[in-house]
């Protein structure tokens, strides 16, 4: 599975963890990550400003 390969690569290369971002409406994805040991940490607000070009 891709997520397992990513975790193994991260451990091998000295990373201390993985941060995932997921839209609040993606509840199936949240269950997927939680079932693999990922923990919910906080709600996040994203801001964007588009320029008229």
VMD Tcl script that builds the backbone (N, CA, C; Angstrom):
set m [mol new atoms 159]
animate dup $m
set s [atomselect $m all]
$s set {name element resname resid chain x y z} {
  {N N UNK 1 A 0.845 -1.167 0.000}
  {CA C UNK 1 A 0.000 0.000 0.000}
  {C C UNK 1 A 0.900 1.243 0.000}
  {N N UNK 2 A 0.486 2.274 -0.684}
  {CA C UNK 2 A 1.291 3.486 -0.828}
  {C C UNK 2 A 1.613 4.136 0.514}
  {N N UNK 3 A 0.651 4.219 1.414}
  {CA C UNK 3 A 0.885 4.872 2.711}
  {C C UNK 3 A 1.952 4.124 3.509}
  {N N UNK 4 A 1.954 2.803 3.428}
  {CA C UNK 4 A 2.968 2.010 4.132}
  {C C UNK 4 A 4.355 2.251 3.540}
  {N N UNK 5 A 4.430 2.372 2.224}
  {CA C UNK 5 A 5.713 2.669 1.577}
  {C C UNK 5 A 6.217 4.046 1.988}
  {N N UNK 6 A 5.319 5.008 2.066}
  {CA C UNK 6 A 5.691 6.356 2.494}
  {C C UNK 6 A 6.211 6.351 3.928}
  {N N UNK 7 A 5.527 5.632 4.814}
  {CA C UNK 7 A 5.968 5.547 6.212}
  {C C UNK 7 A 7.350 4.897 6.312}
  {N N UNK 8 A 7.561 3.819 5.584}
  {CA C UNK 8 A 8.857 3.131 5.614}
  {C C UNK 8 A 9.957 4.043 5.083}
  {N N UNK 9 A 9.683 4.753 4.000}
  {CA C UNK 9 A 10.664 5.677 3.439}
  {C C UNK 9 A 10.992 6.778 4.445}
  {N N UNK 10 A 9.974 7.311 5.095}
  {CA C UNK 10 A 10.188 8.363 6.085}
  {C C UNK 10 A 11.055 7.902 7.243}
  {N N UNK 11 A 10.775 6.714 7.759}
  {CA C UNK 11 A 11.574 6.173 8.868}
  {C C UNK 11 A 13.022 5.964 8.441}
  {N N UNK 12 A 13.216 5.397 7.262}
  {CA C UNK 12 A 14.557 5.140 6.745}
  {C C UNK 12 A 15.350 6.428 6.559}
  {N N UNK 13 A 14.658 7.500 6.222}
  {CA C UNK 13 A 15.320 8.765 5.920}
  {C C UNK 13 A 15.289 9.763 7.069}
  {N N UNK 14 A 14.982 9.291 8.272}
  {CA C UNK 14 A 15.109 10.113 9.461}
  {C C UNK 14 A 13.971 11.071 9.763}
  {N N UNK 15 A 12.833 10.892 9.136}
  {CA C UNK 15 A 11.685 11.739 9.443}
  {C C UNK 15 A 11.083 11.309 10.773}
  {N N UNK 16 A 10.527 12.243 11.525}
  {CA C UNK 16 A 9.942 11.909 12.822}
  {C C UNK 16 A 8.447 11.635 12.734}
  {N N UNK 17 A 7.831 11.880 11.596}
  {CA C UNK 17 A 6.405 11.621 11.444}
  {C C UNK 17 A 5.896 12.108 10.099}
  {N N UNK 18 A 4.599 11.974 9.917}
  {CA C UNK 18 A 3.928 12.399 8.687}
  {C C UNK 18 A 2.747 13.270 9.083}
  {N N UNK 19 A 2.590 14.380 8.400}
  {CA C UNK 19 A 1.436 15.254 8.611}
  {C C UNK 19 A 0.550 15.152 7.381}
  {N N UNK 20 A -0.713 14.844 7.606}
  {CA C UNK 20 A -1.674 14.730 6.515}
  {C C UNK 20 A -2.731 15.808 6.665}
  {N N UNK 21 A -3.164 16.345 5.553}
  {CA C UNK 21 A -4.262 17.305 5.542}
  {C C UNK 21 A -5.431 16.672 4.804}
  {N N UNK 22 A -6.619 16.800 5.362}
  {CA C UNK 22 A -7.798 16.202 4.763}
  {C C UNK 22 A -8.995 17.114 4.988}
  {N N UNK 23 A -9.781 17.313 3.959}
  {CA C UNK 23 A -10.970 18.161 4.056}
  {C C UNK 23 A -11.933 17.573 5.089}
  {N N UNK 24 A -12.567 18.419 5.896}
  {CA C UNK 24 A -13.483 17.927 6.942}
  {C C UNK 24 A -14.590 17.000 6.436}
  {N N UNK 25 A -14.985 17.137 5.191}
  {CA C UNK 25 A -16.067 16.302 4.658}
  {C C UNK 25 A -15.610 14.892 4.282}
  {N N UNK 26 A -14.323 14.620 4.282}
  {CA C UNK 26 A -13.800 13.319 3.839}
  {C C UNK 26 A -13.722 12.326 4.998}
  {N N UNK 27 A -14.861 12.002 5.545}
  {CA C UNK 27 A -14.910 11.154 6.741}
  {C C UNK 27 A -14.366 9.746 6.493}
  {N N UNK 28 A -14.548 9.215 5.301}
  {CA C UNK 28 A -14.004 7.883 4.997}
  {C C UNK 28 A -12.474 7.923 5.028}
  {N N UNK 29 A -11.894 8.991 4.512}
  {CA C UNK 29 A -10.435 9.137 4.556}
  {C C UNK 29 A -9.961 9.257 5.997}
  {N N UNK 30 A -10.719 9.972 6.828}
  {CA C UNK 30 A -10.346 10.128 8.238}
  {C C UNK 30 A -10.320 8.767 8.931}
  {N N UNK 31 A -11.325 7.946 8.676}
  {CA C UNK 31 A -11.353 6.591 9.259}
  {C C UNK 31 A -10.164 5.774 8.763}
  {N N UNK 32 A -9.852 5.895 7.479}
  {CA C UNK 32 A -8.717 5.185 6.888}
  {C C UNK 32 A -7.437 5.507 7.648}
  {N N UNK 33 A -7.177 6.795 7.859}
  {CA C UNK 33 A -5.954 7.209 8.551}
  {C C UNK 33 A -5.979 6.807 10.023}
  {N N UNK 34 A -7.112 6.992 10.686}
  {CA C UNK 34 A -7.212 6.619 12.103}
  {C C UNK 34 A -6.975 5.130 12.295}
  {N N UNK 35 A -7.474 4.307 11.387}
  {CA C UNK 35 A -7.279 2.856 11.468}
  {C C UNK 35 A -5.821 2.452 11.263}
  {N N UNK 36 A -5.014 3.367 10.760}
  {CA C UNK 36 A -3.590 3.108 10.547}
  {C C UNK 36 A -2.710 3.818 11.563}
  {N N UNK 37 A -3.329 4.301 12.640}
  {CA C UNK 37 A -2.563 4.864 13.741}
  {C C UNK 37 A -2.365 6.368 13.713}
  {N N UNK 38 A -2.963 7.054 12.759}
  {CA C UNK 38 A -2.855 8.510 12.702}
  {C C UNK 38 A -3.857 9.117 13.676}
  {N N UNK 39 A -3.464 10.206 14.314}
  {CA C UNK 39 A -4.315 10.852 15.314}
  {C C UNK 39 A -4.737 12.233 14.830}
  {N N UNK 40 A -6.004 12.554 15.042}
  {CA C UNK 40 A -6.517 13.887 14.733}
  {C C UNK 40 A -5.905 14.874 15.714}
  {N N UNK 41 A -5.407 15.997 15.218}
  {CA C UNK 41 A -4.758 16.958 16.104}
  {C C UNK 41 A -5.510 18.270 16.241}
  {N N UNK 42 A -6.081 18.782 15.171}
  {CA C UNK 42 A -6.807 20.050 15.259}
  {C C UNK 42 A -7.538 20.335 13.960}
  {N N UNK 43 A -8.480 21.231 14.038}
  {CA C UNK 43 A -9.101 21.757 12.824}
  {C C UNK 43 A -8.179 22.818 12.266}
  {N N UNK 44 A -8.170 22.935 10.981}
  {CA C UNK 44 A -7.276 23.876 10.344}
  {C C UNK 44 A -8.083 24.831 9.476}
  {N N UNK 45 A -7.719 26.069 9.472}
  {CA C UNK 45 A -8.335 27.046 8.594}
  {C C UNK 45 A -7.305 27.445 7.549}
  {N N UNK 46 A -7.733 27.448 6.323}
  {CA C UNK 46 A -6.860 27.834 5.224}
  {C C UNK 46 A -7.352 29.149 4.643}
  {N N UNK 47 A -6.442 29.995 4.303}
  {CA C UNK 47 A -6.772 31.294 3.740}
  {C C UNK 47 A -6.123 31.419 2.368}
  {N N UNK 48 A -6.834 32.053 1.455}
  {CA C UNK 48 A -6.305 32.262 0.114}
  {C C UNK 48 A -6.722 33.643 -0.365}
  {N N UNK 49 A -5.866 34.265 -1.113}
  {CA C UNK 49 A -6.183 35.535 -1.749}
  {C C UNK 49 A -5.792 35.408 -3.208}
  {N N UNK 50 A -6.772 35.573 -4.080}
  {CA C UNK 50 A -6.509 35.492 -5.512}
  {C C UNK 50 A -6.328 36.895 -6.067}
  {N N UNK 51 A -5.407 37.021 -6.980}
  {CA C UNK 51 A -5.142 38.297 -7.618}
  {C C UNK 51 A -5.844 38.358 -8.968}
  {N N UNK 52 A -6.313 39.526 -9.323}
  {CA C UNK 52 A -6.858 39.744 -10.662}
  {C C UNK 52 A -5.690 40.024 -11.595}
  {N N UNK 53 A -5.411 39.093 -12.480}
  {CA C UNK 53 A -4.270 39.265 -13.391}
  {C C UNK 53 A -4.745 39.314 -14.825}
}
mol reanalyze $m
mol bondsrecalc $m
mol representation Tube
mol addrep $m
